[in-house]
Every structure is written in C-alpha cells, then in structure tokens.
Amino acid sequence: MQLVLVTGSGSKVGKTTLGTMLVGKLARRGQRVAVVKHVHHGVDYRVKDTGRYLGAGALRVAALGPGEYMVVEKRRIGLWEALSLLGGADVVVVEGFREQLGEVLGRGGCAVYIAREPGEEPPVRSEKLVVTDSSELERALRTVLELLDRGLCQANWQQSP
C-alpha cells in the first residue's frame, strides 16, 4: 500500500483541496483509496443518533447506511494504528499530522508540504517530499501522481515507530 501525506504550515493552505484532487484522480484510475483526516473539532457524527449513543456512554458505534458506514469509537489512536485499520486500499491519503512528516518519509511514504508563504521550507527534506504553495496545487498533484506511478511511496507502518 502506498502512502501520501498532505500537510502544511497551517490551516487554509489547501491541504483538503489537494487531498480531494488526489483522491479523485486515483479513484478515476480505478485505484482503491482510503483517507485518514486529522480533525481538530470532531466530525459531524455528533449531531446524529451516533453521537447521541456515544454521549450516552457507548464505547463504539457503527452507523450503517445504504452505501457507506462509519465506525466511531471513544478512544484516541495514532496515525499508524489508524493506517492498520485501512486494509485493502492501494493508496492512503493522510491529511494533517505535520509533526509526523519526517517519520512518514522515513518509513517510505511520500509527502506534500503546502506552505502558507512562497519560499517557506518544511522542517525536513527528501526527494519524496513535494514542497508547494496554494498557487501551485496542480503542479504538486502531477508530481505526486508521478511518484505513485513509479511505486515510490510504499510505506511500512507495521513496524513500531
């Protein structure tokens, strides 16, 4: 399974925009894509019945719909454990987790760092790290797709960090 981390120097730099562009391109190519999104304020399941059950004390709730499902569990897990839950995908796109940029690259994954200001540099360097700003997302997308096509984003997250 290949891994692409999409991170940046803050909010509103284009992480979700690039992430959804990448997911769309890969899915149209017939690849199975999973996503891990780092959210700071929770996802909107809290306003539905799932949230009511969690608020009542349920440890885990599975919400099943006609074409999708969501499992919500009341415990904190890290990036690597989350990745182990996503078997069956060809590519996993991870948004956020800036503090783990070096670790993702060290485990073989690729990454995109979207800078708030042109010329801003990420804390690490790698040939598998694409540095861009929000005005160059199409170029970054092409570069990441080339890395994926060459199989250069194979990440190992089964080993302990």
C-alpha positions as CSV (number, residue, x, y, z in Angstrom):
1,M,0.0,0.0,0.0
2,Q,1.3,3.4,-0.9
3,L,1.0,6.4,1.4
4,V,0.9,10.2,0.6
5,L,0.9,12.7,3.5
6,V,-0.6,16.1,2.7
7,T,0.4,18.6,5.3
8,G,1.4,22.2,5.5
9,S,2.3,25.2,7.6
10,G,-1.2,25.8,9.0
11,S,-4.9,25.9,8.2
12,K,-6.4,27.2,4.9
13,V,-3.3,26.4,2.8
14,G,-5.0,23.9,0.5
15,K,-4.5,20.5,2.2
16,T,-8.1,19.4,1.7
17,T,-8.2,20.8,-1.8
18,L,-5.1,18.9,-2.9
19,G,-6.2,15.8,-1.0
20,T,-9.5,15.6,-2.7
21,M,-7.9,16.3,-6.1
22,L,-5.5,13.4,-5.5
23,V,-8.3,11.1,-4.3
24,G,-10.5,11.9,-7.3
25,K,-7.7,11.3,-9.8
26,L,-6.7,8.0,-8.2
27,A,-10.3,6.8,-7.9
28,R,-10.9,7.6,-11.6
29,R,-7.9,5.5,-12.4
30,G,-9.6,2.6,-10.6
31,Q,-7.4,2.6,-7.5
32,R,-8.8,1.9,-4.1
33,V,-8.1,5.0,-2.0
34,A,-8.6,5.4,1.8
35,V,-8.2,8.6,3.7
36,V,-7.1,9.4,7.3
37,K,-8.1,13.0,8.1
38,H,-6.8,14.7,11.2
39,V,-9.7,16.7,12.6
40,H,-9.3,19.1,15.5
41,H,-13.0,19.6,16.3
42,G,-14.5,16.2,15.6
43,V,-16.6,15.2,12.7
44,D,-20.3,15.9,12.3
45,Y,-21.5,12.5,13.5
46,R,-22.0,14.1,16.9
47,V,-25.3,15.7,15.8
48,K,-26.8,12.5,14.6
49,D,-28.0,9.4,16.5
50,T,-24.5,8.1,16.5
51,G,-23.4,11.0,18.7
52,R,-26.4,10.5,21.0
53,Y,-25.3,6.9,21.6
54,L,-21.7,8.0,22.2
55,G,-22.9,10.7,24.5
56,A,-24.9,8.1,26.4
57,G,-21.7,6.2,27.1
58,A,-21.4,3.7,24.2
59,L,-17.8,2.8,23.6
60,R,-18.2,2.1,19.9
61,V,-21.0,2.9,17.4
62,A,-21.3,1.6,13.9
63,A,-23.5,3.7,11.6
64,L,-24.7,1.8,8.6
65,G,-26.2,3.4,5.5
66,P,-27.2,2.1,2.1
67,G,-23.8,2.7,0.6
68,E,-21.5,3.6,3.4
69,Y,-20.7,3.0,7.1
70,M,-18.8,4.7,9.8
71,V,-17.4,3.2,13.0
72,V,-16.9,5.6,15.8
73,E,-15.0,4.5,18.9
74,K,-14.4,6.6,22.0
75,R,-10.7,6.3,22.3
76,R,-7.7,8.1,20.9
77,I,-5.5,6.3,18.4
78,G,-2.4,7.4,16.5
79,L,-1.7,7.6,12.8
80,W,-0.1,4.2,12.5
81,E,-2.9,2.4,14.2
82,A,-5.4,4.2,12.0
83,L,-3.5,3.0,8.9
84,S,-3.6,-0.6,10.1
85,L,-7.5,-0.3,10.0
86,L,-7.5,0.6,6.3
87,G,-6.5,-2.7,4.7
88,G,-7.5,-3.3,1.1
89,A,-6.6,0.2,-0.2
90,D,-4.0,0.7,-2.9
91,V,-3.2,4.3,-1.7
92,V,-3.9,6.0,1.6
93,V,-4.0,9.8,1.6
94,V,-3.4,11.3,5.0
95,E,-4.2,14.9,5.7
96,G,-2.6,16.7,8.6
97,F,-0.1,15.1,11.0
98,R,2.6,17.7,10.3
99,E,4.5,16.6,13.3
100,Q,5.0,13.2,11.7
101,L,6.3,14.4,8.4
102,G,9.8,13.1,8.9
103,E,8.5,9.7,10.2
104,V,6.3,9.2,7.2
105,L,9.2,9.9,4.9
106,G,11.4,7.7,7.0
107,R,9.0,4.8,6.6
108,G,9.0,5.1,2.8
109,G,5.9,7.2,2.2
110,C,5.7,10.4,0.1
111,A,4.5,13.8,1.3
112,V,3.4,17.2,0.1
113,Y,4.1,20.2,2.2
114,I,1.9,23.2,1.4
115,A,3.5,26.4,2.6
116,R,1.5,29.4,3.7
117,E,4.1,31.8,2.2
118,P,6.1,31.2,-1.0
119,G,9.7,30.2,-0.1
120,E,8.7,28.7,3.3
121,E,10.6,25.5,3.9
122,P,9.4,22.4,5.8
123,P,11.5,21.0,8.7
124,V,12.8,18.1,6.6
125,R,14.0,17.5,3.0
126,S,13.5,14.4,0.8
127,E,13.3,13.5,-2.9
128,K,9.8,12.2,-2.0
129,L,8.7,15.5,-0.4
130,V,6.9,17.9,-2.7
131,V,7.0,21.5,-1.4
132,T,4.5,23.9,-2.9
133,D,2.1,26.7,-2.0
134,S,-1.6,27.0,-2.7
135,S,-1.0,28.6,-6.1
136,E,0.8,25.5,-7.4
137,L,-1.5,22.7,-6.4
138,E,-1.9,21.3,-10.0
139,R,1.9,21.0,-10.3
140,A,2.1,19.3,-6.9
141,L,-0.7,16.9,-7.9
142,R,1.2,15.9,-11.1
143,T,4.4,15.4,-9.2
144,V,2.7,13.2,-6.6
145,L,1.0,11.1,-9.3
146,E,4.4,10.5,-10.9
147,L,5.8,9.3,-7.6
148,L,2.9,7.0,-7.1
149,D,3.1,5.7,-10.7
150,R,6.7,4.8,-10.1
151,G,5.8,2.9,-6.9
152,L,8.0,5.2,-4.8
153,C,5.5,5.8,-1.9
154,Q,5.4,2.3,-0.4
155,A,5.3,2.9,3.3
156,N,5.8,0.4,6.1
157,W,3.7,1.1,9.2
158,Q,3.6,-2.4,10.6
159,Q,6.9,-1.8,12.4
160,S,6.8,0.0,15.7
161,P,7.7,3.7,15.4
